[in-house]
Amino acid sequence: MDLFVLSHVWLLRPCPDGGTDYVCFRPGQDRVEVVEGYHLPPQMPLIKRRKWLDSAEVPHCRSQLEKVQGFKHGQPLF
Protein backbone atom coordinates (compact mmCIF):
# COMPACT_ATOMS: atom_id res chain seq x y z
CA MET A 1 0.00 0.00 0.00
CA ASP A 2 1.23 3.49 -0.84
CA LEU A 3 2.49 5.54 2.13
CA PHE A 4 0.33 8.45 0.91
CA VAL A 5 -2.79 6.41 1.59
CA LEU A 6 -1.76 5.69 5.20
CA SER A 7 -1.96 9.29 6.49
CA HIS A 8 -4.08 12.41 6.06
CA VAL A 9 -2.77 14.80 3.42
CA TRP A 10 -3.83 18.44 3.20
CA LEU A 11 -3.65 20.60 0.09
CA LEU A 12 -4.21 24.33 0.61
CA ARG A 13 -4.81 27.38 -1.57
CA PRO A 14 -5.07 30.91 -0.13
CA CYS A 15 -8.08 33.03 -1.08
CA PRO A 16 -8.16 36.81 -1.64
CA ASP A 17 -10.45 37.30 1.38
CA GLY A 18 -7.88 35.80 3.79
CA GLY A 19 -9.52 32.39 3.95
CA THR A 20 -8.18 29.12 2.60
CA ASP A 21 -9.57 26.57 0.18
CA TYR A 22 -8.54 23.11 1.32
CA VAL A 23 -8.64 19.50 0.18
CA CYS A 24 -8.06 16.79 2.76
CA PHE A 25 -7.36 13.20 1.77
CA ARG A 26 -8.47 10.85 4.56
CA PRO A 27 -7.56 7.17 4.22
CA GLY A 28 -10.24 4.54 4.70
CA GLN A 29 -9.99 0.78 4.54
CA ASP A 30 -10.04 0.33 0.78
CA ARG A 31 -10.71 3.86 -0.43
CA VAL A 32 -9.70 7.43 0.33
CA GLU A 33 -12.20 10.12 1.34
CA VAL A 34 -11.54 13.46 -0.35
CA VAL A 35 -13.04 16.45 1.48
CA GLU A 36 -13.01 19.83 -0.28
CA GLY A 37 -13.85 22.95 1.65
CA TYR A 38 -13.15 26.51 2.75
CA HIS A 39 -11.96 27.91 6.08
CA LEU A 40 -11.80 31.48 7.40
CA PRO A 41 -11.04 31.51 11.14
CA PRO A 42 -12.74 31.90 13.58
CA GLN A 43 -15.66 30.51 11.53
CA MET A 44 -16.33 26.79 11.33
CA PRO A 45 -14.89 25.13 8.22
CA LEU A 46 -17.30 24.84 5.30
CA ILE A 47 -17.35 21.51 3.48
CA LYS A 48 -18.11 22.09 -0.20
CA ARG A 49 -17.76 18.54 -1.52
CA ARG A 50 -17.00 15.06 -0.29
CA LYS A 51 -16.17 12.02 -2.43
CA TRP A 52 -14.47 8.63 -2.22
CA LEU A 53 -11.69 7.47 -4.52
CA ASP A 54 -9.96 4.15 -5.00
CA SER A 55 -6.38 4.51 -3.77
CA ALA A 56 -5.11 4.11 -7.35
CA GLU A 57 -7.00 7.30 -8.35
CA VAL A 58 -5.48 9.47 -5.59
CA PRO A 59 -2.15 10.36 -7.27
CA HIS A 60 -3.93 11.63 -10.40
CA CYS A 61 -6.46 13.63 -8.34
CA ARG A 62 -3.69 15.20 -6.24
CA SER A 63 -1.66 16.03 -9.34
CA GLN A 64 -4.64 17.78 -10.93
CA LEU A 65 -5.28 19.82 -7.79
CA GLU A 66 -1.64 20.88 -7.51
CA LYS A 67 -0.81 21.50 -11.17
CA VAL A 68 -4.11 22.78 -12.54
CA GLN A 69 -5.85 24.35 -9.54
CA GLY A 70 -2.84 25.74 -7.66
CA PHE A 71 -3.10 23.82 -4.38
CA LYS A 72 0.06 23.22 -2.31
CA HIS A 73 0.79 20.60 0.36
CA GLY A 74 0.45 22.09 3.85
CA GLN A 75 -0.21 21.58 7.54
CA PRO A 76 -3.74 20.73 8.74
CA LEU A 77 -5.93 23.81 9.18
CA PHE A 78 -7.87 22.43 12.13
PDB file of N, CA, C and O in Angstrom:
ATOM      1  N   MET A   1       0.846  -1.178   0.000  1.00  0.00           N
ATOM      2  CA  MET A   1       0.000   0.000   0.000  1.00  0.00           C
ATOM      3  C   MET A   1       0.893   1.243   0.000  1.00  0.00           C
ATOM      4  O   MET A   1       1.930   1.265   0.664  1.00  0.00           O
ATOM      5  N   ASP A   2       0.500   2.249  -0.725  1.00  0.00           N
ATOM      6  CA  ASP A   2       1.231   3.495  -0.838  1.00  0.00           C
ATOM      7  C   ASP A   2       1.235   4.229   0.500  1.00  0.00           C
ATOM      8  O   ASP A   2       0.213   4.279   1.185  1.00  0.00           O
ATOM      9  N   LEU A   3       2.380   4.800   0.874  1.00  0.00           N
ATOM     10  CA  LEU A   3       2.486   5.540   2.129  1.00  0.00           C
ATOM     11  C   LEU A   3       1.512   6.705   2.159  1.00  0.00           C
ATOM     12  O   LEU A   3       0.992   7.048   3.220  1.00  0.00           O
ATOM     13  N   PHE A   4       1.257   7.323   1.000  1.00  0.00           N
ATOM     14  CA  PHE A   4       0.331   8.446   0.908  1.00  0.00           C
ATOM     15  C   PHE A   4      -1.039   8.070   1.448  1.00  0.00           C
ATOM     16  O   PHE A   4      -1.702   8.887   2.086  1.00  0.00           O
ATOM     17  N   VAL A   5      -1.462   6.856   1.201  1.00  0.00           N
ATOM     18  CA  VAL A   5      -2.790   6.412   1.588  1.00  0.00           C
ATOM     19  C   VAL A   5      -2.876   6.171   3.097  1.00  0.00           C
ATOM     20  O   VAL A   5      -3.980   6.122   3.640  1.00  0.00           O
ATOM     21  N   LEU A   6      -1.750   6.023   3.782  1.00  0.00           N
ATOM     22  CA  LEU A   6      -1.762   5.689   5.201  1.00  0.00           C
ATOM     23  C   LEU A   6      -1.964   6.891   6.120  1.00  0.00           C
ATOM     24  O   LEU A   6      -2.264   6.697   7.298  1.00  0.00           O
ATOM     25  N   SER A   7      -1.813   8.125   5.631  1.00  0.00           N
ATOM     26  CA  SER A   7      -1.958   9.287   6.494  1.00  0.00           C
ATOM     27  C   SER A   7      -2.781  10.373   5.800  1.00  0.00           C
ATOM     28  O   SER A   7      -2.912  10.388   4.576  1.00  0.00           O
ATOM     29  N   HIS A   8      -3.331  11.279   6.609  1.00  0.00           N
ATOM     30  CA  HIS A   8      -4.079  12.412   6.058  1.00  0.00           C
ATOM     31  C   HIS A   8      -3.120  13.328   5.312  1.00  0.00           C
ATOM     32  O   HIS A   8      -2.000  13.565   5.765  1.00  0.00           O
ATOM     33  N   VAL A   9      -3.554  13.834   4.184  1.00  0.00           N
ATOM     34  CA  VAL A   9      -2.767  14.796   3.416  1.00  0.00           C
ATOM     35  C   VAL A   9      -3.654  16.006   3.151  1.00  0.00           C
ATOM     36  O   VAL A   9      -4.800  15.870   2.723  1.00  0.00           O
ATOM     37  N   TRP A  10      -3.109  17.184   3.411  1.00  0.00           N
ATOM     38  CA  TRP A  10      -3.831  18.437   3.202  1.00  0.00           C
ATOM     39  C   TRP A  10      -3.214  19.207   2.049  1.00  0.00           C
ATOM     40  O   TRP A  10      -1.996  19.366   1.977  1.00  0.00           O
ATOM     41  N   LEU A  11      -4.066  19.685   1.143  1.00  0.00           N
ATOM     42  CA  LEU A  11      -3.654  20.604   0.092  1.00  0.00           C
ATOM     43  C   LEU A  11      -4.384  21.912   0.343  1.00  0.00           C
ATOM     44  O   LEU A  11      -5.586  21.919   0.613  1.00  0.00           O
ATOM     45  N   LEU A  12      -3.655  23.024   0.253  1.00  0.00           N
ATOM     46  CA  LEU A  12      -4.207  24.333   0.610  1.00  0.00           C
ATOM     47  C   LEU A  12      -3.994  25.330  -0.513  1.00  0.00           C
ATOM     48  O   LEU A  12      -3.028  25.249  -1.271  1.00  0.00           O
ATOM     49  N   ARG A  13      -4.939  26.288  -0.603  1.00  0.00           N
ATOM     50  CA  ARG A  13      -4.815  27.377  -1.574  1.00  0.00           C
ATOM     51  C   ARG A  13      -5.389  28.633  -0.924  1.00  0.00           C
ATOM     52  O   ARG A  13      -6.570  28.655  -0.577  1.00  0.00           O
ATOM     53  N   PRO A  14      -4.571  29.692  -0.748  1.00  0.00           N
ATOM     54  CA  PRO A  14      -5.074  30.915  -0.126  1.00  0.00           C
ATOM     55  C   PRO A  14      -6.101  31.604  -1.024  1.00  0.00           C
ATOM     56  O   PRO A  14      -6.037  31.527  -2.251  1.00  0.00           O
ATOM     57  N   CYS A  15      -7.043  32.277  -0.375  1.00  0.00           N
ATOM     58  CA  CYS A  15      -8.082  33.025  -1.079  1.00  0.00           C
ATOM     59  C   CYS A  15      -7.864  34.523  -0.858  1.00  0.00           C
ATOM     60  O   CYS A  15      -7.255  34.916   0.137  1.00  0.00           O
ATOM     61  N   PRO A  16      -8.350  35.357  -1.770  1.00  0.00           N
ATOM     62  CA  PRO A  16      -8.155  36.807  -1.642  1.00  0.00           C
ATOM     63  C   PRO A  16      -8.766  37.406  -0.366  1.00  0.00           C
ATOM     64  O   PRO A  16      -8.307  38.448   0.104  1.00  0.00           O
ATOM     65  N   ASP A  17      -9.786  36.763   0.192  1.00  0.00           N
ATOM     66  CA  ASP A  17     -10.451  37.300   1.384  1.00  0.00           C
ATOM     67  C   ASP A  17      -9.757  36.904   2.684  1.00  0.00           C
ATOM     68  O   ASP A  17     -10.254  37.219   3.765  1.00  0.00           O
ATOM     69  N   GLY A  18      -8.617  36.219   2.598  1.00  0.00           N
ATOM     70  CA  GLY A  18      -7.881  35.802   3.787  1.00  0.00           C
ATOM     71  C   GLY A  18      -8.187  34.384   4.231  1.00  0.00           C
ATOM     72  O   GLY A  18      -7.515  33.854   5.116  1.00  0.00           O
ATOM     73  N   GLY A  19      -9.182  33.770   3.634  1.00  0.00           N
ATOM     74  CA  GLY A  19      -9.520  32.386   3.946  1.00  0.00           C
ATOM     75  C   GLY A  19      -8.649  31.423   3.154  1.00  0.00           C
ATOM     76  O   GLY A  19      -7.726  31.828   2.447  1.00  0.00           O
ATOM     77  N   THR A  20      -8.959  30.163   3.285  1.00  0.00           N
ATOM     78  CA  THR A  20      -8.180  29.124   2.605  1.00  0.00           C
ATOM     79  C   THR A  20      -9.102  28.055   2.045  1.00  0.00           C
ATOM     80  O   THR A  20      -9.943  27.510   2.761  1.00  0.00           O
ATOM     81  N   ASP A  21      -8.939  27.758   0.760  1.00  0.00           N
ATOM     82  CA  ASP A  21      -9.570  26.571   0.179  1.00  0.00           C
ATOM     83  C   ASP A  21      -8.703  25.392   0.586  1.00  0.00           C
ATOM     84  O   ASP A  21      -7.476  25.497   0.594  1.00  0.00           O
ATOM     85  N   TYR A  22      -9.325  24.276   0.923  1.00  0.00           N
ATOM     86  CA  TYR A  22      -8.539  23.111   1.316  1.00  0.00           C
ATOM     87  C   TYR A  22      -9.115  21.847   0.707  1.00  0.00           C
ATOM     88  O   TYR A  22     -10.300  21.774   0.379  1.00  0.00           O
ATOM     89  N   VAL A  23      -8.251  20.853   0.563  1.00  0.00           N
ATOM     90  CA  VAL A  23      -8.638  19.499   0.178  1.00  0.00           C
ATOM     91  C   VAL A  23      -7.905  18.583   1.148  1.00  0.00           C
ATOM     92  O   VAL A  23      -6.684  18.655   1.283  1.00  0.00           O
ATOM     93  N   CYS A  24      -8.655  17.729   1.815  1.00  0.00           N
ATOM     94  CA  CYS A  24      -8.065  16.790   2.762  1.00  0.00           C
ATOM     95  C   CYS A  24      -8.321  15.372   2.262  1.00  0.00           C
ATOM     96  O   CYS A  24      -9.461  14.993   1.993  1.00  0.00           O
ATOM     97  N   PHE A  25      -7.264  14.609   2.144  1.00  0.00           N
ATOM     98  CA  PHE A  25      -7.363  13.203   1.765  1.00  0.00           C
ATOM     99  C   PHE A  25      -7.311  12.386   3.053  1.00  0.00           C
ATOM    100  O   PHE A  25      -6.313  12.417   3.773  1.00  0.00           O
ATOM    101  N   ARG A  26      -8.383  11.658   3.340  1.00  0.00           N
ATOM    102  CA  ARG A  26      -8.467  10.847   4.560  1.00  0.00           C
ATOM    103  C   ARG A  26      -8.545   9.372   4.179  1.00  0.00           C
ATOM    104  O   ARG A  26      -9.489   8.954   3.509  1.00  0.00           O
ATOM    105  N   PRO A  27      -7.563   8.583   4.600  1.00  0.00           N
ATOM    106  CA  PRO A  27      -7.564   7.170   4.221  1.00  0.00           C
ATOM    107  C   PRO A  27      -8.683   6.393   4.907  1.00  0.00           C
ATOM    108  O   PRO A  27      -9.000   6.619   6.074  1.00  0.00           O
ATOM    109  N   GLY A  28      -9.266   5.481   4.153  1.00  0.00           N
ATOM    110  CA  GLY A  28     -10.241   4.539   4.696  1.00  0.00           C
ATOM    111  C   GLY A  28      -9.663   3.145   4.568  1.00  0.00           C
ATOM    112  O   GLY A  28      -8.456   2.985   4.388  1.00  0.00           O
ATOM    113  N   GLN A  29     -10.509   2.141   4.660  1.00  0.00           N
ATOM    114  CA  GLN A  29      -9.989   0.776   4.545  1.00  0.00           C
ATOM    115  C   GLN A  29      -9.528   0.454   3.131  1.00  0.00           C
ATOM    116  O   GLN A  29      -8.387   0.038   2.931  1.00  0.00           O
ATOM    117  N   ASP A  30     -10.396   0.640   2.161  1.00  0.00           N
ATOM    118  CA  ASP A  30     -10.043   0.327   0.779  1.00  0.00           C
ATOM    119  C   ASP A  30     -10.042   1.559  -0.124  1.00  0.00           C
ATOM    120  O   ASP A  30      -9.547   1.517  -1.251  1.00  0.00           O
ATOM    121  N   ARG A  31     -10.599   2.646   0.381  1.00  0.00           N
ATOM    122  CA  ARG A  31     -10.710   3.856  -0.430  1.00  0.00           C
ATOM    123  C   ARG A  31     -10.244   5.064   0.379  1.00  0.00           C
ATOM    124  O   ARG A  31      -9.995   4.969   1.580  1.00  0.00           O
ATOM    125  N   VAL A  32     -10.134   6.196  -0.305  1.00  0.00           N
ATOM    126  CA  VAL A  32      -9.699   7.433   0.330  1.00  0.00           C
ATOM    127  C   VAL A  32     -10.830   8.455   0.209  1.00  0.00           C
ATOM    128  O   VAL A  32     -11.356   8.690  -0.879  1.00  0.00           O
ATOM    129  N   GLU A  33     -11.192   9.055   1.342  1.00  0.00           N
ATOM    130  CA  GLU A  33     -12.199  10.119   1.336  1.00  0.00           C
ATOM    131  C   GLU A  33     -11.497  11.426   0.984  1.00  0.00           C
ATOM    132  O   GLU A  33     -10.451  11.751   1.546  1.00  0.00           O
ATOM    133  N   VAL A  34     -12.083  12.172   0.050  1.00  0.00           N
ATOM    134  CA  VAL A  34     -11.543  13.465  -0.351  1.00  0.00           C
ATOM    135  C   VAL A  34     -12.570  14.519   0.066  1.00  0.00           C
ATOM    136  O   VAL A  34     -13.701  14.530  -0.421  1.00  0.00           O
ATOM    137  N   VAL A  35     -12.157  15.401   0.971  1.00  0.00           N
ATOM    138  CA  VAL A  35     -13.040  16.448   1.477  1.00  0.00           C
ATOM    139  C   VAL A  35     -12.521  17.787   0.970  1.00  0.00           C
ATOM    140  O   VAL A  35     -11.379  18.158   1.242  1.00  0.00           O
ATOM    141  N   GLU A  36     -13.367  18.518   0.228  1.00  0.00           N
ATOM    142  CA  GLU A  36     -13.008  19.834  -0.282  1.00  0.00           C
ATOM    143  C   GLU A  36     -13.803  20.867   0.484  1.00  0.00           C
ATOM    144  O   GLU A  36     -14.999  20.692   0.720  1.00  0.00           O
ATOM    145  N   GLY A  37     -13.137  21.951   0.877  1.00  0.00           N
ATOM    146  CA  GLY A  37     -13.847  22.955   1.649  1.00  0.00           C
ATOM    147  C   GLY A  37     -13.148  24.293   1.672  1.00  0.00           C
ATOM    148  O   GLY A  37     -12.212  24.552   0.914  1.00  0.00           O
ATOM    149  N   TYR A  38     -13.637  25.146   2.577  1.00  0.00           N
ATOM    150  CA  TYR A  38     -13.147  26.507   2.745  1.00  0.00           C
ATOM    151  C   TYR A  38     -13.098  26.804   4.232  1.00  0.00           C
ATOM    152  O   TYR A  38     -13.966  26.364   4.986  1.00  0.00           O
ATOM    153  N   HIS A  39     -12.075  27.557   4.661  1.00  0.00           N
ATOM    154  CA  HIS A  39     -11.963  27.912   6.079  1.00  0.00           C
ATOM    155  C   HIS A  39     -11.460  29.343   6.231  1.00  0.00           C
ATOM    156  O   HIS A  39     -10.455  29.733   5.636  1.00  0.00           O
ATOM    157  N   LEU A  40     -12.184  30.118   7.044  1.00  0.00           N
ATOM    158  CA  LEU A  40     -11.797  31.475   7.401  1.00  0.00           C
ATOM    159  C   LEU A  40     -11.984  31.601   8.905  1.00  0.00           C
ATOM    160  O   LEU A  40     -13.098  31.846   9.369  1.00  0.00           O
ATOM    161  N   PRO A  41     -10.901  31.437   9.683  1.00  0.00           N
ATOM    162  CA  PRO A  41     -11.036  31.507  11.139  1.00  0.00           C
ATOM    163  C   PRO A  41     -11.613  32.859  11.564  1.00  0.00           C
ATOM    164  O   PRO A  41     -11.324  33.859  10.906  1.00  0.00           O
ATOM    165  N   PRO A  42     -12.398  32.938  12.611  1.00  0.00           N
ATOM    166  CA  PRO A  42     -12.738  31.897  13.575  1.00  0.00           C
ATOM    167  C   PRO A  42     -13.992  31.106  13.193  1.00  0.00           C
ATOM    168  O   PRO A  42     -14.532  30.378  14.026  1.00  0.00           O
ATOM    169  N   GLN A  43     -14.463  31.234  11.956  1.00  0.00           N
ATOM    170  CA  GLN A  43     -15.657  30.508  11.535  1.00  0.00           C
ATOM    171  C   GLN A  43     -15.383  29.012  11.463  1.00  0.00           C
ATOM    172  O   GLN A  43     -14.235  28.579  11.361  1.00  0.00           O
ATOM    173  N   MET A  44     -16.439  28.247  11.517  1.00  0.00           N
ATOM    174  CA  MET A  44     -16.325  26.794  11.329  1.00  0.00           C
ATOM    175  C   MET A  44     -15.977  26.518   9.869  1.00  0.00           C
ATOM    176  O   MET A  44     -16.410  27.257   8.985  1.00  0.00           O
ATOM    177  N   PRO A  45     -15.212  25.478   9.606  1.00  0.00           N
ATOM    178  CA  PRO A  45     -14.894  25.127   8.218  1.00  0.00           C
ATOM    179  C   PRO A  45     -16.161  24.772   7.440  1.00  0.00           C
ATOM    180  O   PRO A  45     -17.089  24.175   7.986  1.00  0.00           O
ATOM    181  N   LEU A  46     -16.188  25.138   6.186  1.00  0.00           N
ATOM    182  CA  LEU A  46     -17.300  24.841   5.297  1.00  0.00           C
ATOM    183  C   LEU A  46     -16.886  23.704   4.374  1.00  0.00           C
ATOM    184  O   LEU A  46     -15.900  23.822   3.646  1.00  0.00           O
ATOM    185  N   ILE A  47     -17.626  22.614   4.397  1.00  0.00           N
ATOM    186  CA  ILE A  47     -17.355  21.508   3.476  1.00  0.00           C
ATOM    187  C   ILE A  47     -18.152  21.763   2.205  1.00  0.00           C
ATOM    188  O   ILE A  47     -19.377  21.872   2.245  1.00  0.00           O
ATOM    189  N   LYS A  48     -17.458  21.856   1.085  1.00  0.00           N
ATOM    190  CA  LYS A  48     -18.111  22.089  -0.203  1.00  0.00           C
ATOM    191  C   LYS A  48     -18.482  20.783  -0.892  1.00  0.00           C
ATOM    192  O   LYS A  48     -19.558  20.659  -1.477  1.00  0.00           O
ATOM    193  N   ARG A  49     -17.573  19.806  -0.816  1.00  0.00           N
ATOM    194  CA  ARG A  49     -17.762  18.538  -1.517  1.00  0.00           C
ATOM    195  C   ARG A  49     -17.067  17.426  -0.758  1.00  0.00           C
ATOM    196  O   ARG A  49     -16.064  17.642  -0.077  1.00  0.00           O
ATOM    197  N   ARG A  50     -17.618  16.243  -0.889  1.00  0.00           N
ATOM    198  CA  ARG A  50     -16.997  15.056  -0.291  1.00  0.00           C
ATOM    199  C   ARG A  50     -17.168  13.911  -1.290  1.00  0.00           C
ATOM    200  O   ARG A  50     -18.253  13.707  -1.833  1.00  0.00           O
ATOM    201  N   LYS A  51     -16.088  13.171  -1.526  1.00  0.00           N
ATOM    202  CA  LYS A  51     -16.174  12.022  -2.434  1.00  0.00           C
ATOM    203  C   LYS A  51     -15.189  10.962  -1.988  1.00  0.00           C
ATOM    204  O   LYS A  51     -14.292  11.230  -1.188  1.00  0.00           O
ATOM    205  N   TRP A  52     -15.360   9.753  -2.510  1.00  0.00           N
ATOM    206  CA  TRP A  52     -14.471   8.629  -2.219  1.00  0.00           C
ATOM    207  C   TRP A  52     -13.778   8.213  -3.499  1.00  0.00           C
ATOM    208  O   TRP A  52     -14.395   8.140  -4.562  1.00  0.00           O
ATOM    209  N   LEU A  53     -12.475   7.941  -3.386  1.00  0.00           N
ATOM    210  CA  LEU A  53     -11.686   7.474  -4.525  1.00  0.00           C
ATOM    211  C   LEU A  53     -11.012   6.155  -4.172  1.00  0.00           C
ATOM    212  O   LEU A  53     -10.683   5.897  -3.014  1.00  0.00           O
ATOM    213  N   ASP A  54     -10.813   5.326  -5.192  1.00  0.00           N
ATOM    214  CA  ASP A  54      -9.956   4.155  -5.000  1.00  0.00           C
ATOM    215  C   ASP A  54      -8.536   4.685  -4.815  1.00  0.00           C
ATOM    216  O   ASP A  54      -8.187   5.718  -5.386  1.00  0.00           O
ATOM    217  N   SER A  55      -7.731   4.009  -4.044  1.00  0.00           N
ATOM    218  CA  SER A  55      -6.383   4.510  -3.773  1.00  0.00           C
ATOM    219  C   SER A  55      -5.563   4.701  -5.040  1.00  0.00           C
ATOM    220  O   SER A  55      -4.663   5.541  -5.058  1.00  0.00           O
ATOM    221  N   ALA A  56      -5.841   3.958  -6.086  1.00  0.00           N
ATOM    222  CA  ALA A  56      -5.108   4.114  -7.350  1.00  0.00           C
ATOM    223  C   ALA A  56      -5.433   5.447  -8.034  1.00  0.00           C
ATOM    224  O   ALA A  56      -4.635   5.937  -8.833  1.00  0.00           O
ATOM    225  N   GLU A  57      -6.586   6.036  -7.732  1.00  0.00           N
ATOM    226  CA  GLU A  57      -6.998   7.301  -8.346  1.00  0.00           C
ATOM    227  C   GLU A  57      -6.409   8.522  -7.633  1.00  0.00           C
ATOM    228  O   GLU A  57      -6.389   9.614  -8.202  1.00  0.00           O
ATOM    229  N   VAL A  58      -5.937   8.357  -6.415  1.00  0.00           N
ATOM    230  CA  VAL A  58      -5.485   9.473  -5.589  1.00  0.00           C
ATOM    231  C   VAL A  58      -4.318  10.242  -6.204  1.00  0.00           C
ATOM    232  O   VAL A  58      -4.374  11.471  -6.235  1.00  0.00           O
ATOM    233  N   PRO A  59      -3.268   9.591  -6.693  1.00  0.00           N
ATOM    234  CA  PRO A  59      -2.150  10.365  -7.267  1.00  0.00           C
ATOM    235  C   PRO A  59      -2.587  11.278  -8.418  1.00  0.00           C
ATOM    236  O   PRO A  59      -2.128  12.417  -8.507  1.00  0.00           O
ATOM    237  N   HIS A  60      -3.453  10.799  -9.283  1.00  0.00           N
ATOM    238  CA  HIS A  60      -3.925  11.634 -10.398  1.00  0.00           C
ATOM    239  C   HIS A  60      -4.743  12.812  -9.876  1.00  0.00           C
ATOM    240  O   HIS A  60      -4.566  13.938 -10.340  1.00  0.00           O
ATOM    241  N   CYS A  61      -5.634  12.567  -8.919  1.00  0.00           N
ATOM    242  CA  CYS A  61      -6.456  13.630  -8.338  1.00  0.00           C
ATOM    243  C   CYS A  61      -5.565  14.689  -7.695  1.00  0.00           C
ATOM    244  O   CYS A  61      -5.763  15.885  -7.910  1.00  0.00           O
ATOM    245  N   ARG A  62      -4.592  14.253  -6.913  1.00  0.00           N
ATOM    246  CA  ARG A  62      -3.694  15.200  -6.239  1.00  0.00           C
ATOM    247  C   ARG A  62      -2.894  16.004  -7.263  1.00  0.00           C
ATOM    248  O   ARG A  62      -2.718  17.212  -7.106  1.00  0.00           O
ATOM    249  N   SER A  63      -2.419  15.345  -8.293  1.00  0.00           N
ATOM    250  CA  SER A  63      -1.658  16.028  -9.337  1.00  0.00           C
ATOM    251  C   SER A  63      -2.494  17.113 -10.010  1.00  0.00           C
ATOM    252  O   SER A  63      -2.005  18.216 -10.252  1.00  0.00           O
ATOM    253  N   GLN A  64      -3.740  16.803 -10.308  1.00  0.00           N
ATOM    254  CA  GLN A  64      -4.637  17.781 -10.928  1.00  0.00           C
ATOM    255  C   GLN A  64      -4.848  18.989 -10.014  1.00  0.00           C
ATOM    256  O   GLN A  64      -4.815  20.134 -10.467  1.00  0.00           O
ATOM    257  N   LEU A  65      -5.062  18.727  -8.736  1.00  0.00           N
ATOM    258  CA  LEU A  65      -5.278  19.819  -7.786  1.00  0.00           C
ATOM    259  C   LEU A  65      -4.048  20.714  -7.670  1.00  0.00           C
ATOM    260  O   LEU A  65      -4.170  21.936  -7.585  1.00  0.00           O
ATOM    261  N   GLU A  66      -2.866  20.107  -7.667  1.00  0.00           N
ATOM    262  CA  GLU A  66      -1.636  20.884  -7.515  1.00  0.00           C
ATOM    263  C   GLU A  66      -1.248  21.602  -8.803  1.00  0.00           C
ATOM    264  O   GLU A  66      -0.915  22.787  -8.772  1.00  0.00           O
ATOM    265  N   LYS A  67      -1.287  20.910  -9.919  1.00  0.00           N
ATOM    266  CA  LYS A  67      -0.808  21.503 -11.172  1.00  0.00           C
ATOM    267  C   LYS A  67      -1.829  22.407 -11.849  1.00  0.00           C
ATOM    268  O   LYS A  67      -1.464  23.446 -12.399  1.00  0.00           O
ATOM    269  N   VAL A  68      -3.089  22.029 -11.817  1.00  0.00           N
ATOM    270  CA  VAL A  68      -4.113  22.779 -12.538  1.00  0.00           C
ATOM    271  C   VAL A  68      -4.797  23.818 -11.648  1.00  0.00           C
ATOM    272  O   VAL A  68      -5.078  24.929 -12.099  1.00  0.00           O
ATOM    273  N   GLN A  69      -5.067  23.465 -10.392  1.00  0.00           N
ATOM    274  CA  GLN A  69      -5.851  24.355  -9.540  1.00  0.00           C
ATOM    275  C   GLN A  69      -5.017  25.151  -8.536  1.00  0.00           C
ATOM    276  O   GLN A  69      -5.561  25.982  -7.809  1.00  0.00           O
ATOM    277  N   GLY A  70      -3.714  24.912  -8.485  1.00  0.00           N
ATOM    278  CA  GLY A  70      -2.835  25.736  -7.661  1.00  0.00           C
ATOM    279  C   GLY A  70      -2.777  25.409  -6.179  1.00  0.00           C
ATOM    280  O   GLY A  70      -2.349  26.249  -5.388  1.00  0.00           O
ATOM    281  N   PHE A  71      -3.192  24.221  -5.779  1.00  0.00           N
ATOM    282  CA  PHE A  71      -3.095  23.818  -4.378  1.00  0.00           C
ATOM    283  C   PHE A  71      -1.664  23.418  -4.056  1.00  0.00           C
ATOM    284  O   PHE A  71      -0.927  22.957  -4.928  1.00  0.00           O
ATOM    285  N   LYS A  72      -1.273  23.599  -2.786  1.00  0.00           N
ATOM    286  CA  LYS A  72       0.056  23.218  -2.310  1.00  0.00           C
ATOM    287  C   LYS A  72      -0.103  22.390  -1.046  1.00  0.00           C
ATOM    288  O   LYS A  72      -1.026  22.613  -0.263  1.00  0.00           O
ATOM    289  N   HIS A  73       0.809  21.423  -0.845  1.00  0.00           N
ATOM    290  CA  HIS A  73       0.785  20.599   0.362  1.00  0.00           C
ATOM    291  C   HIS A  73       1.027  21.494   1.577  1.00  0.00           C
ATOM    292  O   HIS A  73       1.888  22.373   1.537  1.00  0.00           O
ATOM    293  N   GLY A  74       0.274  21.275   2.655  1.00  0.00           N
ATOM    294  CA  GLY A  74       0.446  22.093   3.846  1.00  0.00           C
ATOM    295  C   GLY A  74       0.028  21.383   5.115  1.00  0.00           C
ATOM    296  O   GLY A  74      -0.404  20.231   5.091  1.00  0.00           O
ATOM    297  N   GLN A  75       0.164  22.091   6.221  1.00  0.00           N
ATOM    298  CA  GLN A  75      -0.212  21.577   7.541  1.00  0.00           C
ATOM    299  C   GLN A  75      -1.737  21.616   7.691  1.00  0.00           C
ATOM    300  O   GLN A  75      -2.397  22.453   7.076  1.00  0.00           O
ATOM    301  N   PRO A  76      -2.294  20.722   8.500  1.00  0.00           N
ATOM    302  CA  PRO A  76      -3.738  20.729   8.737  1.00  0.00           C
ATOM    303  C   PRO A  76      -4.222  22.097   9.243  1.00  0.00           C
ATOM    304  O   PRO A  76      -3.556  22.740  10.055  1.00  0.00           O
ATOM    305  N   LEU A  77      -5.370  22.523   8.760  1.00  0.00           N
ATOM    306  CA  LEU A  77      -5.933  23.809   9.180  1.00  0.00           C
ATOM    307  C   LEU A  77      -6.604  23.740  10.535  1.00  0.00           C
ATOM    308  O   LEU A  77      -6.643  24.730  11.266  1.00  0.00           O
ATOM    309  N   PHE A  78      -7.134  22.573  10.872  1.00  0.00           N
ATOM    310  CA  PHE A  78      -7.873  22.431  12.126  1.00  0.00           C
ATOM    311  C   PHE A  78      -7.787  21.005  12.591  1.00  0.00           C
ATOM    312  O   PHE A  78      -8.343  20.662  13.635  1.00  0.00           O
TER     313      PHE A  78
END
